[in-house]
Amino acid sequence: MTDAIDPDHYKVGGIETIDYIQAKLTHEEFAGYCRGNALKYLSRVGHKDATAQEIDKVIWYLKRWRGSLDCVATT
C-alpha cells in the first residue's frame, strides 16, 4: 500500500526530500517551511483529498517542526 503522507517518490536518490531540505535551511527557515506546509494543508481540508489525509499531513509537518526544535535544544 502506498503511503499518501510520506510516499516513496520523496525518498529517491538515497535521501528523503524533507531531510535534504532541512539540511540546507537554517533552523528558522526550516521552521517556516514546516509551518507554511502545515498551514497549506490545514487551509485545504475538505477541498482536495480526504479530510483525514489532509489532517494527517498537517500533523506530519508539525511533528517534523517539533522534532527540529529538539535538535536545536541539544546543540
N, CA, C and O atoms as a Tripos MOL2 file, in Angstrom:
@<TRIPOS>MOLECULE
protein
  300   299    75     0     0
PROTEIN
NO_CHARGES

@<TRIPOS>ATOM
      1 N           0.8350   -1.1870    0.0000 N.3       1 MET1
      2 CA          0.0000    0.0000    0.0000 C.3       1 MET1
      3 C           0.8850    1.2580    0.0000 C.2       1 MET1
      4 O           1.8880    1.3140    0.7110 O.2       1 MET1
      5 N           0.5180    2.2320   -0.7770 N.am      2 THR2
      6 CA          1.2680    3.4650   -0.8780 C.3       2 THR2
      7 C           0.9520    4.3660    0.3120 C.2       2 THR2
      8 O          -0.2020    4.4940    0.7220 O.2       2 THR2
      9 N           1.9860    4.9840    0.8560 N.am      3 ASP3
     10 CA          1.8290    5.9280    1.9570 C.3       3 ASP3
     11 C           1.5290    7.2980    1.3680 C.2       3 ASP3
     12 O           2.4050    7.9130    0.7610 O.2       3 ASP3
     13 N           0.3090    7.7810    1.5360 N.am      4 ALA4
     14 CA         -0.0910    9.0660    0.9550 C.3       4 ALA4
     15 C           0.5260   10.2500    1.6850 C.2       4 ALA4
     16 O           0.5840   11.3510    1.1380 O.2       4 ALA4
     17 N           0.9820   10.0410    2.8970 N.am      5 ILE5
     18 CA          1.5550   11.1290    3.6780 C.3       5 ILE5
     19 C           3.0540   11.2650    3.4260 C.2       5 ILE5
     20 O           3.5670   12.3810    3.3470 O.2       5 ILE5
     21 N           3.7490   10.1630    3.3000 N.am      6 ASP6
     22 CA          5.2070   10.1520    3.1060 C.3       6 ASP6
     23 C           5.5540    9.1160    2.0310 C.2       6 ASP6
     24 O           6.1500    8.0830    2.3330 O.2       6 ASP6
     25 N           5.1760    9.3990    0.7640 N.am      7 PRO7
     26 CA          5.3390    8.4100   -0.3020 C.3       7 PRO7
     27 C           6.7890    8.1500   -0.6890 C.2       7 PRO7
     28 O           7.6760    8.9690   -0.4500 O.2       7 PRO7
     29 N           6.9990    6.9890   -1.2920 N.am      8 ASP8
     30 CA          8.3400    6.5640   -1.6750 C.3       8 ASP8
     31 C           9.0290    7.5010   -2.6630 C.2       8 ASP8
     32 O          10.2570    7.5960   -2.6560 O.2       8 ASP8
     33 N           8.2730    8.1920   -3.5110 N.am      9 HIS9
     34 CA          8.9280    9.0490   -4.5060 C.3       9 HIS9
     35 C           9.6610   10.2290   -3.8690 C.2       9 HIS9
     36 O          10.4360   10.9030   -4.5480 O.2       9 HIS9
     37 N           9.4360   10.4930   -2.5820 N.am     10 TYR10
     38 CA         10.2040   11.5190   -1.8730 C.3      10 TYR10
     39 C          11.5110   10.9810   -1.3210 C.2      10 TYR10
     40 O          12.2830   11.7220   -0.7120 O.2      10 TYR10
     41 N          11.7660    9.6910   -1.5300 N.am     11 LYS11
     42 CA         12.9610    9.0530   -0.9730 C.3      11 LYS11
     43 C          13.9440    8.6010   -2.0560 C.2      11 LYS11
     44 O          14.9310    7.9310   -1.7540 O.2      11 LYS11
     45 N          13.6840    8.9600   -3.2970 N.am     12 VAL12
     46 CA         14.5460    8.5750   -4.4040 C.3      12 VAL12
     47 C          15.8740    9.3310   -4.2990 C.2      12 VAL12
     48 O          15.8900   10.5240   -3.9960 O.2      12 VAL12
     49 N          16.9710    8.6410   -4.5470 N.am     13 GLY13
     50 CA         18.2800    9.2810   -4.5400 C.3      13 GLY13
     51 C          19.0480    9.1070   -3.2500 C.2      13 GLY13
     52 O          20.1080    9.7070   -3.0720 O.2      13 GLY13
     53 N          18.5280    8.2900   -2.3450 N.am     14 GLY14
     54 CA         19.2760    7.9750   -1.1360 C.3      14 GLY14
     55 C          19.0380    8.8900    0.0450 C.2      14 GLY14
     56 O          19.5580    8.6380    1.1320 O.2      14 GLY14
     57 N          18.2550    9.9600   -0.1430 N.am     15 ILE15
     58 CA         17.9280   10.8440    0.9760 C.3      15 ILE15
     59 C          16.4840   11.3100    0.8040 C.2      15 ILE15
     60 O          16.0500   11.6470   -0.2980 O.2      15 ILE15
     61 N          15.7700   11.3220    1.8910 N.am     16 GLU16
     62 CA         14.3900   11.7950    1.8280 C.3      16 GLU16
     63 C          14.4000   13.3060    1.5930 C.2      16 GLU16
     64 O          15.2130   14.0250    2.1730 O.2      16 GLU16
     65 N          13.5080   13.7710    0.7540 N.am     17 THR17
     66 CA         13.4750   15.1780    0.3690 C.3      17 THR17
     67 C          13.4270   16.1110    1.5730 C.2      17 THR17
     68 O          14.1470   17.1090    1.5990 O.2      17 THR17
     69 N          12.6070   15.8160    2.5590 N.am     18 ILE18
     70 CA         12.4840   16.6800    3.7340 C.3      18 ILE18
     71 C          13.8050   16.7610    4.5000 C.2      18 ILE18
     72 O          14.1340   17.8100    5.0540 O.2      18 ILE18
     73 N          14.5590   15.6670    4.5340 N.am     19 ASP19
     74 CA         15.8520   15.6730    5.2180 C.3      19 ASP19
     75 C          16.8570   16.5500    4.4670 C.2      19 ASP19
     76 O          17.6500   17.2630    5.0820 O.2      19 ASP19
     77 N          16.8180   16.4920    3.1430 N.am     20 TYR20
     78 CA         17.6880   17.3390    2.3280 C.3      20 TYR20
     79 C          17.3470   18.8140    2.5400 C.2      20 TYR20
     80 O          18.2320   19.6490    2.7240 O.2      20 TYR20
     81 N          16.0510   19.1190    2.5100 N.am     21 ILE21
     82 CA         15.6100   20.4990    2.7200 C.3      21 ILE21
     83 C          16.0550   20.9940    4.0930 C.2      21 ILE21
     84 O          16.5690   22.1050    4.2200 O.2      21 ILE21
     85 N          15.8570   20.1690    5.1170 N.am     22 GLN22
     86 CA         16.2460   20.5580    6.4690 C.3      22 GLN22
     87 C          17.7540   20.8100    6.5640 C.2      22 GLN22
     88 O          18.1920   21.7370    7.2450 O.2      22 GLN22
     89 N          18.5350   19.9870    5.8830 N.am     23 ALA23
     90 CA         19.9940   20.1390    5.9220 C.3      23 ALA23
     91 C          20.4460   21.4380    5.2530 C.2      23 ALA23
     92 O          21.4790   21.9910    5.6300 O.2      23 ALA23
     93 N          19.7040   21.9280    4.2840 N.am     24 LYS24
     94 CA         20.0890   23.1170    3.5280 C.3      24 LYS24
     95 C          19.5570   24.4230    4.1080 C.2      24 LYS24
     96 O          20.0110   25.4980    3.7150 O.2      24 LYS24
     97 N          18.5990   24.3500    5.0420 N.am     25 LEU25
     98 CA         17.9990   25.5500    5.6080 C.3      25 LEU25
     99 C          18.5010   25.7920    7.0290 C.2      25 LEU25
    100 O          18.9600   24.8700    7.7030 O.2      25 LEU25
    101 N          18.4080   27.0380    7.4720 N.am     26 THR26
    102 CA         18.6750   27.3220    8.8780 C.3      26 THR26
    103 C          17.5100   26.7660    9.6990 C.2      26 THR26
    104 O          16.4780   26.3890    9.1440 O.2      26 THR26
    105 N          17.6780   26.7180   11.0120 N.am     27 HIS27
    106 CA         16.5880   26.2370   11.8750 C.3      27 HIS27
    107 C          15.3410   27.0960   11.7000 C.2      27 HIS27
    108 O          14.2250   26.5780   11.6670 O.2      27 HIS27
    109 N          15.5290   28.3820   11.5900 N.am     28 GLU28
    110 CA         14.3990   29.2940   11.4270 C.3      28 GLU28
    111 C          13.7160   29.0980   10.0740 C.2      28 GLU28
    112 O          12.4880   29.1000    9.9870 O.2      28 GLU28
    113 N          14.5060   28.9330    9.0350 N.am     29 GLU29
    114 CA         13.9370   28.7000    7.7000 C.3      29 GLU29
    115 C          13.1570   27.3930    7.6600 C.2      29 GLU29
    116 O          12.0720   27.3220    7.0830 O.2      29 GLU29
    117 N          13.7240   26.3550    8.2830 N.am     30 PHE30
    118 CA         13.0260   25.0670    8.2810 C.3      30 PHE30
    119 C          11.7290   25.1520    9.0750 C.2      30 PHE30
    120 O          10.7250   24.5610    8.6800 O.2      30 PHE30
    121 N          11.7380   25.8750   10.1830 N.am     31 ALA31
    122 CA         10.5120   26.0730   10.9620 C.3      31 ALA31
    123 C           9.4500   26.7420   10.0930 C.2      31 ALA31
    124 O           8.2870   26.3380   10.1100 O.2      31 ALA31
    125 N           9.8450   27.7580    9.3370 N.am     32 GLY32
    126 CA          8.9170   28.4360    8.4420 C.3      32 GLY32
    127 C           8.4000   27.5280    7.3390 C.2      32 GLY32
    128 O           7.2270   27.5880    6.9710 O.2      32 GLY32
    129 N           9.2850   26.6840    6.8150 N.am     33 TYR33
    130 CA          8.8880   25.7240    5.7830 C.3      33 TYR33
    131 C           7.8210   24.7720    6.3160 C.2      33 TYR33
    132 O           6.7970   24.5480    5.6700 O.2      33 TYR33
    133 N           8.0720   24.2180    7.4960 N.am     34 CYS34
    134 CA          7.1160   23.2800    8.0990 C.3      34 CYS34
    135 C           5.8050   23.9730    8.4460 C.2      34 CYS34
    136 O           4.7230   23.4410    8.1950 O.2      34 CYS34
    137 N           5.9130   25.1510    9.0180 N.am     35 ARG35
    138 CA          4.7180   25.9080    9.3920 C.3      35 ARG35
    139 C           3.8880   26.2460    8.1530 C.2      35 ARG35
    140 O           2.6650   26.1030    8.1610 O.2      35 ARG35
    141 N           4.5550   26.6920    7.0950 N.am     36 GLY36
    142 CA          3.8530   27.0280    5.8630 C.3      36 GLY36
    143 C           3.1440   25.8320    5.2510 C.2      36 GLY36
    144 O           2.0080   25.9490    4.7930 O.2      36 GLY36
    145 N           3.8060   24.6830    5.2410 N.am     37 ASN37
    146 CA          3.1660   23.4840    4.6910 C.3      37 ASN37
    147 C           2.0080   23.0220    5.5620 C.2      37 ASN37
    148 O           0.9820   22.5860    5.0400 O.2      37 ASN37
    149 N           2.1540   23.1110    6.8860 N.am     38 ALA38
    150 CA          1.0460   22.7510    7.7740 C.3      38 ALA38
    151 C          -0.1520   23.6610    7.5150 C.2      38 ALA38
    152 O          -1.2880   23.1910    7.4540 O.2      38 ALA38
    153 N           0.0990   24.9540    7.3630 N.am     39 LEU39
    154 CA         -0.9890   25.8930    7.0760 C.3      39 LEU39
    155 C          -1.6340   25.6070    5.7220 C.2      39 LEU39
    156 O          -2.8520   25.7110    5.5730 O.2      39 LEU39
    157 N          -0.8110   25.2470    4.7390 N.am     40 LYS40
    158 CA         -1.3360   24.9290    3.4120 C.3      40 LYS40
    159 C          -2.3130   23.7690    3.4930 C.2      40 LYS40
    160 O          -3.4270   23.8510    2.9750 O.2      40 LYS40
    161 N          -1.8980   22.6900    4.1410 N.am     41 TYR41
    162 CA         -2.7660   21.5220    4.2230 C.3      41 TYR41
    163 C          -3.9830   21.7830    5.1060 C.2      41 TYR41
    164 O          -5.0670   21.2740    4.8220 O.2      41 TYR41
    165 N          -3.8230   22.5620    6.1660 N.am     42 LEU42
    166 CA         -4.9440   22.9060    7.0240 C.3      42 LEU42
    167 C          -5.9670   23.7420    6.2590 C.2      42 LEU42
    168 O          -7.1730   23.5610    6.4230 O.2      42 LEU42
    169 N          -5.4810   24.6500    5.4280 N.am     43 SER43
    170 CA         -6.3740   25.5280    4.6640 C.3      43 SER43
    171 C          -7.1810   24.7820    3.6080 C.2      43 SER43
    172 O          -8.2730   25.2140    3.2400 O.2      43 SER43
    173 N          -6.6520   23.6720    3.1220 N.am     44 ARG44
    174 CA         -7.3730   22.9670    2.0590 C.3      44 ARG44
    175 C          -8.1760   21.7650    2.5570 C.2      44 ARG44
    176 O          -8.7350   21.0200    1.7520 O.2      44 ARG44
    177 N          -8.2380   21.5700    3.8800 N.am     45 VAL45
    178 CA         -9.0410   20.4700    4.4290 C.3      45 VAL45
    179 C         -10.4710   20.5800    3.9020 C.2      45 VAL45
    180 O         -11.1100   21.6290    3.9860 O.2      45 VAL45
    181 N         -10.9460   19.4650    3.3600 N.am     46 GLY46
    182 CA        -12.3010   19.4210    2.8190 C.3      46 GLY46
    183 C         -12.4280   19.8830    1.3880 C.2      46 GLY46
    184 O         -13.5270   19.9000    0.8320 O.2      46 GLY46
    185 N         -11.2940   20.2660    0.7730 N.am     47 HIS47
    186 CA        -11.3580   20.7870   -0.5960 C.3      47 HIS47
    187 C         -10.5690   19.9720   -1.6080 C.2      47 HIS47
    188 O         -10.7540   20.1640   -2.8100 O.2      47 HIS47
    189 N          -9.6970   19.0710   -1.1720 N.am     48 LYS48
    190 CA         -8.8960   18.3100   -2.1270 C.3      48 LYS48
    191 C          -8.9700   16.8290   -1.7950 C.2      48 LYS48
    192 O          -9.8480   16.1240   -2.2930 O.2      48 LYS48
    193 N          -8.0600   16.3540   -0.9600 N.am     49 ASP49
    194 CA         -8.0410   14.9420   -0.5950 C.3      49 ASP49
    195 C          -8.9760   14.6980    0.5860 C.2      49 ASP49
    196 O          -9.6230   15.6210    1.0800 O.2      49 ASP49
    197 N          -9.0370   13.4480    1.0290 N.am     50 ALA50
    198 CA         -9.8780   13.1040    2.1720 C.3      50 ALA50
    199 C          -9.4670   13.9370    3.3890 C.2      50 ALA50
    200 O          -8.2810   14.1930    3.5990 O.2      50 ALA50
    201 N         -10.4330   14.3510    4.1730 N.am     51 THR51
    202 CA        -10.1660   15.2070    5.3300 C.3      51 THR51
    203 C          -9.1420   14.5890    6.2650 C.2      51 THR51
    204 O          -8.2220   15.2760    6.7080 O.2      51 THR51
    205 N          -9.2820   13.3090    6.5740 N.am     52 ALA52
    206 CA         -8.3380   12.6500    7.4790 C.3      52 ALA52
    207 C          -6.9280   12.6860    6.9140 C.2      52 ALA52
    208 O          -5.9690   12.8900    7.6580 O.2      52 ALA52
    209 N          -6.7910   12.4890    5.6080 N.am     53 GLN53
    210 CA         -5.4710   12.5160    4.9690 C.3      53 GLN53
    211 C          -4.8560   13.9060    5.0590 C.2      53 GLN53
    212 O          -3.6630   14.0350    5.3350 O.2      53 GLN53
    213 N          -5.6400   14.9330    4.8340 N.am     54 GLU54
    214 CA         -5.1270   16.3000    4.9210 C.3      54 GLU54
    215 C          -4.7030   16.6250    6.3560 C.2      54 GLU54
    216 O          -3.6610   17.2460    6.5620 O.2      54 GLU54
    217 N          -5.4820   16.2200    7.3300 N.am     55 ILE55
    218 CA         -5.1370   16.4510    8.7320 C.3      55 ILE55
    219 C          -3.8700   15.6900    9.0880 C.2      55 ILE55
    220 O          -3.0250   16.2000    9.8240 O.2      55 ILE55
    221 N          -3.7310   14.4710    8.5700 N.am     56 ASP56
    222 CA         -2.5020   13.6980    8.8100 C.3      56 ASP56
    223 C          -1.2780   14.4220    8.2460 C.2      56 ASP56
    224 O          -0.2040   14.3730    8.8460 O.2      56 ASP56
    225 N          -1.4270   15.0890    7.1070 N.am     57 LYS57
    226 CA         -0.3170   15.8500    6.5270 C.3      57 LYS57
    227 C           0.0380   17.0370    7.4180 C.2      57 LYS57
    228 O           1.2150   17.3360    7.6150 O.2      57 LYS57
    229 N          -0.9730   17.7110    7.9540 N.am     58 VAL58
    230 CA         -0.7360   18.8220    8.8880 C.3      58 VAL58
    231 C           0.0660   18.3180   10.0830 C.2      58 VAL58
    232 O           1.0680   18.9190   10.4690 O.2      58 VAL58
    233 N          -0.3840   17.2140   10.6600 N.am     59 ILE59
    234 CA          0.2770   16.6390   11.8330 C.3      59 ILE59
    235 C           1.7070   16.2330   11.4900 C.2      59 ILE59
    236 O           2.6170   16.4500   12.2900 O.2      59 ILE59
    237 N           1.9160   15.6470   10.3120 N.am     60 TRP60
    238 CA          3.2480   15.2080    9.8950 C.3      60 TRP60
    239 C           4.2220   16.3830    9.8820 C.2      60 TRP60
    240 O           5.3330   16.2810   10.4020 O.2      60 TRP60
    241 N           3.7980   17.5080    9.2780 N.am     61 TYR61
    242 CA          4.6760   18.6840    9.2270 C.3      61 TYR61
    243 C           4.8800   19.2930   10.6080 C.2      61 TYR61
    244 O           5.9790   19.7550   10.9140 O.2      61 TYR61
    245 N           3.8590   19.3040   11.4420 N.am     62 LEU62
    246 CA          4.0260   19.8300   12.7970 C.3      62 LEU62
    247 C           4.9850   18.9630   13.6060 C.2      62 LEU62
    248 O           5.7740   19.4770   14.3990 O.2      62 LEU62
    249 N           4.9170   17.6480   13.4050 N.am     63 LYS63
    250 CA          5.8500   16.7480   14.1060 C.3      63 LYS63
    251 C           7.2800   16.9650   13.6200 C.2      63 LYS63
    252 O           8.2120   16.9250   14.4250 O.2      63 LYS63
    253 N           7.4720   17.1920   12.3340 N.am     64 ARG64
    254 CA          8.8160   17.4690   11.8180 C.3      64 ARG64
    255 C           9.3460   18.7700   12.4130 C.2      64 ARG64
    256 O          10.5140   18.8520   12.7930 O.2      64 ARG64
    257 N           8.4980   19.7760   12.4910 N.am     65 TRP65
    258 CA          8.8780   21.0510   13.0850 C.3      65 TRP65
    259 C           9.2290   20.8540   14.5510 C.2      65 TRP65
    260 O          10.2510   21.3540   15.0230 O.2      65 TRP65
    261 N           8.3840   20.1280   15.2690 N.am     66 ARG66
    262 CA          8.6270   19.8790   16.6930 C.3      66 ARG66
    263 C           9.9310   19.1060   16.8920 C.2      66 ARG66
    264 O          10.7080   19.4220   17.7940 O.2      66 ARG66
    265 N          10.1730   18.1030   16.0610 N.am     67 GLY67
    266 CA         11.4170   17.3310   16.1470 C.3      67 GLY67
    267 C          12.6310   18.1880   15.8810 C.2      67 GLY67
    268 O          13.6860   17.9650   16.4750 O.2      67 GLY67
    269 N          12.5040   19.1590   15.0050 N.am     68 SER68
    270 CA         13.6520   20.0290   14.7160 C.3      68 SER68
    271 C          13.9710   20.9260   15.9100 C.2      68 SER68
    272 O          15.1170   21.3430   16.0750 O.2      68 SER68
    273 N          12.9850   21.2250   16.7350 N.am     69 LEU69
    274 CA         13.2310   22.0220   17.9430 C.3      69 LEU69
    275 C          14.0740   21.2430   18.9490 C.2      69 LEU69
    276 O          14.8990   21.8230   19.6550 O.2      69 LEU69
    277 N          13.8660   19.9310   19.0120 N.am     70 ASP70
    278 CA         14.6680   19.1000   19.8880 C.3      70 ASP70
    279 C          16.1480   19.1250   19.4660 C.2      70 ASP70
    280 O          17.0460   19.1360   20.3090 O.2      70 ASP70
    281 N          16.3780   19.1340   18.1560 N.am     71 CYS71
    282 CA         17.7540   19.1810   17.6480 C.3      71 CYS71
    283 C          18.4230   20.5000   18.0140 C.2      71 CYS71
    284 O          19.6070   20.5230   18.3500 O.2      71 CYS71
    285 N          17.6750   21.5950   17.9510 N.am     72 VAL72
    286 CA         18.2240   22.9040   18.2790 C.3      72 VAL72
    287 C          18.5490   22.9820   19.7710 C.2      72 VAL72
    288 O          19.5660   23.5580   20.1600 O.2      72 VAL72
    289 N          17.6860   22.4040   20.5990 N.am     73 ALA73
    290 CA         17.8620   22.4680   22.0450 C.3      73 ALA73
    291 C          19.0960   21.6950   22.5180 C.2      73 ALA73
    292 O          19.6750   22.0140   23.5570 O.2      73 ALA73
    293 N          19.4940   20.6750   21.7450 N.am     74 THR74
    294 CA         20.6350   19.8460   22.1570 C.3      74 THR74
    295 C          21.9550   20.3090   21.5610 C.2      74 THR74
    296 O          23.0140   19.7870   21.9100 O.2      74 THR74
    297 N          21.8950   21.2930   20.6560 N.am     75 THR75
    298 CA         23.1390   21.7760   20.0340 C.3      75 THR75
    299 C          23.6250   23.0520   20.6640 C.2      75 THR75
    300 O          24.6560   23.5880   20.2580 O.2      75 THR75
@<TRIPOS>BOND
     1     1     2 1
     2     2     3 1
     3     3     4 2
     4     3     5 am
     5     5     6 1
     6     6     7 1
     7     7     8 2
     8     7     9 am
     9     9    10 1
    10    10    11 1
    11    11    12 2
    12    11    13 am
    13    13    14 1
    14    14    15 1
    15    15    16 2
    16    15    17 am
    17    17    18 1
    18    18    19 1
    19    19    20 2
    20    19    21 am
    21    21    22 1
    22    22    23 1
    23    23    24 2
    24    23    25 am
    25    25    26 1
    26    26    27 1
    27    27    28 2
    28    27    29 am
    29    29    30 1
    30    30    31 1
    31    31    32 2
    32    31    33 am
    33    33    34 1
    34    34    35 1
    35    35    36 2
    36    35    37 am
    37    37    38 1
    38    38    39 1
    39    39    40 2
    40    39    41 am
    41    41    42 1
    42    42    43 1
    43    43    44 2
    44    43    45 am
    45    45    46 1
    46    46    47 1
    47    47    48 2
    48    47    49 am
    49    49    50 1
    50    50    51 1
    51    51    52 2
    52    51    53 am
    53    53    54 1
    54    54    55 1
    55    55    56 2
    56    55    57 am
    57    57    58 1
    58    58    59 1
    59    59    60 2
    60    59    61 am
    61    61    62 1
    62    62    63 1
    63    63    64 2
    64    63    65 am
    65    65    66 1
    66    66    67 1
    67    67    68 2
    68    67    69 am
    69    69    70 1
    70    70    71 1
    71    71    72 2
    72    71    73 am
    73    73    74 1
    74    74    75 1
    75    75    76 2
    76    75    77 am
    77    77    78 1
    78    78    79 1
    79    79    80 2
    80    79    81 am
    81    81    82 1
    82    82    83 1
    83    83    84 2
    84    83    85 am
    85    85    86 1
    86    86    87 1
    87    87    88 2
    88    87    89 am
    89    89    90 1
    90    90    91 1
    91    91    92 2
    92    91    93 am
    93    93    94 1
    94    94    95 1
    95    95    96 2
    96    95    97 am
    97    97    98 1
    98    98    99 1
    99    99   100 2
   100    99   101 am
   101   101   102 1
   102   102   103 1
   103   103   104 2
   104   103   105 am
   105   105   106 1
   106   106   107 1
   107   107   108 2
   108   107   109 am
   109   109   110 1
   110   110   111 1
   111   111   112 2
   112   111   113 am
   113   113   114 1
   114   114   115 1
   115   115   116 2
   116   115   117 am
   117   117   118 1
   118   118   119 1
   119   119   120 2
   120   119   121 am
   121   121   122 1
   122   122   123 1
   123   123   124 2
   124   123   125 am
   125   125   126 1
   126   126   127 1
   127   127   128 2
   128   127   129 am
   129   129   130 1
   130   130   131 1
   131   131   132 2
   132   131   133 am
   133   133   134 1
   134   134   135 1
   135   135   136 2
   136   135   137 am
   137   137   138 1
   138   138   139 1
   139   139   140 2
   140   139   141 am
   141   141   142 1
   142   142   143 1
   143   143   144 2
   144   143   145 am
   145   145   146 1
   146   146   147 1
   147   147   148 2
   148   147   149 am
   149   149   150 1
   150   150   151 1
   151   151   152 2
   152   151   153 am
   153   153   154 1
   154   154   155 1
   155   155   156 2
   156   155   157 am
   157   157   158 1
   158   158   159 1
   159   159   160 2
   160   159   161 am
   161   161   162 1
   162   162   163 1
   163   163   164 2
   164   163   165 am
   165   165   166 1
   166   166   167 1
   167   167   168 2
   168   167   169 am
   169   169   170 1
   170   170   171 1
   171   171   172 2
   172   171   173 am
   173   173   174 1
   174   174   175 1
   175   175   176 2
   176   175   177 am
   177   177   178 1
   178   178   179 1
   179   179   180 2
   180   179   181 am
   181   181   182 1
   182   182   183 1
   183   183   184 2
   184   183   185 am
   185   185   186 1
   186   186   187 1
   187   187   188 2
   188   187   189 am
   189   189   190 1
   190   190   191 1
   191   191   192 2
   192   191   193 am
   193   193   194 1
   194   194   195 1
   195   195   196 2
   196   195   197 am
   197   197   198 1
   198   198   199 1
   199   199   200 2
   200   199   201 am
   201   201   202 1
   202   202   203 1
   203   203   204 2
   204   203   205 am
   205   205   206 1
   206   206   207 1
   207   207   208 2
   208   207   209 am
   209   209   210 1
   210   210   211 1
   211   211   212 2
   212   211   213 am
   213   213   214 1
   214   214   215 1
   215   215   216 2
   216   215   217 am
   217   217   218 1
   218   218   219 1
   219   219   220 2
   220   219   221 am
   221   221   222 1
   222   222   223 1
   223   223   224 2
   224   223   225 am
   225   225   226 1
   226   226   227 1
   227   227   228 2
   228   227   229 am
   229   229   230 1
   230   230   231 1
   231   231   232 2
   232   231   233 am
   233   233   234 1
   234   234   235 1
   235   235   236 2
   236   235   237 am
   237   237   238 1
   238   238   239 1
   239   239   240 2
   240   239   241 am
   241   241   242 1
   242   242   243 1
   243   243   244 2
   244   243   245 am
   245   245   246 1
   246   246   247 1
   247   247   248 2
   248   247   249 am
   249   249   250 1
   250   250   251 1
   251   251   252 2
   252   251   253 am
   253   253   254 1
   254   254   255 1
   255   255   256 2
   256   255   257 am
   257   257   258 1
   258   258   259 1
   259   259   260 2
   260   259   261 am
   261   261   262 1
   262   262   263 1
   263   263   264 2
   264   263   265 am
   265   265   266 1
   266   266   267 1
   267   267   268 2
   268   267   269 am
   269   269   270 1
   270   270   271 1
   271   271   272 2
   272   271   273 am
   273   273   274 1
   274   274   275 1
   275   275   276 2
   276   275   277 am
   277   277   278 1
   278   278   279 1
   279   279   280 2
   280   279   281 am
   281   281   282 1
   282   282   283 1
   283   283   284 2
   284   283   285 am
   285   285   286 1
   286   286   287 1
   287   287   288 2
   288   287   289 am
   289   289   290 1
   290   290   291 1
   291   291   292 2
   292   291   293 am
   293   293   294 1
   294   294   295 1
   295   295   296 2
   296   295   297 am
   297   297   298 1
   298   298   299 1
   299   299   300 2
@<TRIPOS>SUBSTRUCTURE
     1 MET1         2 RESIDUE 1 A MET
     2 THR2         6 RESIDUE 1 A THR
     3 ASP3        10 RESIDUE 1 A ASP
     4 ALA4        14 RESIDUE 1 A ALA
     5 ILE5        18 RESIDUE 1 A ILE
     6 ASP6        22 RESIDUE 1 A ASP
     7 PRO7        26 RESIDUE 1 A PRO
     8 ASP8        30 RESIDUE 1 A ASP
     9 HIS9        34 RESIDUE 1 A HIS
    10 TYR10       38 RESIDUE 1 A TYR
    11 LYS11       42 RESIDUE 1 A LYS
    12 VAL12       46 RESIDUE 1 A VAL
    13 GLY13       50 RESIDUE 1 A GLY
    14 GLY14       54 RESIDUE 1 A GLY
    15 ILE15       58 RESIDUE 1 A ILE
    16 GLU16       62 RESIDUE 1 A GLU
    17 THR17       66 RESIDUE 1 A THR
    18 ILE18       70 RESIDUE 1 A ILE
    19 ASP19       74 RESIDUE 1 A ASP
    20 TYR20       78 RESIDUE 1 A TYR
    21 ILE21       82 RESIDUE 1 A ILE
    22 GLN22       86 RESIDUE 1 A GLN
    23 ALA23       90 RESIDUE 1 A ALA
    24 LYS24       94 RESIDUE 1 A LYS
    25 LEU25       98 RESIDUE 1 A LEU
    26 THR26      102 RESIDUE 1 A THR
    27 HIS27      106 RESIDUE 1 A HIS
    28 GLU28      110 RESIDUE 1 A GLU
    29 GLU29      114 RESIDUE 1 A GLU
    30 PHE30      118 RESIDUE 1 A PHE
    31 ALA31      122 RESIDUE 1 A ALA
    32 GLY32      126 RESIDUE 1 A GLY
    33 TYR33      130 RESIDUE 1 A TYR
    34 CYS34      134 RESIDUE 1 A CYS
    35 ARG35      138 RESIDUE 1 A ARG
    36 GLY36      142 RESIDUE 1 A GLY
    37 ASN37      146 RESIDUE 1 A ASN
    38 ALA38      150 RESIDUE 1 A ALA
    39 LEU39      154 RESIDUE 1 A LEU
    40 LYS40      158 RESIDUE 1 A LYS
    41 TYR41      162 RESIDUE 1 A TYR
    42 LEU42      166 RESIDUE 1 A LEU
    43 SER43      170 RESIDUE 1 A SER
    44 ARG44      174 RESIDUE 1 A ARG
    45 VAL45      178 RESIDUE 1 A VAL
    46 GLY46      182 RESIDUE 1 A GLY
    47 HIS47      186 RESIDUE 1 A HIS
    48 LYS48      190 RESIDUE 1 A LYS
    49 ASP49      194 RESIDUE 1 A ASP
    50 ALA50      198 RESIDUE 1 A ALA
    51 THR51      202 RESIDUE 1 A THR
    52 ALA52      206 RESIDUE 1 A ALA
    53 GLN53      210 RESIDUE 1 A GLN
    54 GLU54      214 RESIDUE 1 A GLU
    55 ILE55      218 RESIDUE 1 A ILE
    56 ASP56      222 RESIDUE 1 A ASP
    57 LYS57      226 RESIDUE 1 A LYS
    58 VAL58      230 RESIDUE 1 A VAL
    59 ILE59      234 RESIDUE 1 A ILE
    60 TRP60      238 RESIDUE 1 A TRP
    61 TYR61      242 RESIDUE 1 A TYR
    62 LEU62      246 RESIDUE 1 A LEU
    63 LYS63      250 RESIDUE 1 A LYS
    64 ARG64      254 RESIDUE 1 A ARG
    65 TRP65      258 RESIDUE 1 A TRP
    66 ARG66      262 RESIDUE 1 A ARG
    67 GLY67      266 RESIDUE 1 A GLY
    68 SER68      270 RESIDUE 1 A SER
    69 LEU69      274 RESIDUE 1 A LEU
    70 ASP70      278 RESIDUE 1 A ASP
    71 CYS71      282 RESIDUE 1 A CYS
    72 VAL72      286 RESIDUE 1 A VAL
    73 ALA73      290 RESIDUE 1 A ALA
    74 THR74      294 RESIDUE 1 A THR
    75 THR75      298 RESIDUE 1 A THR
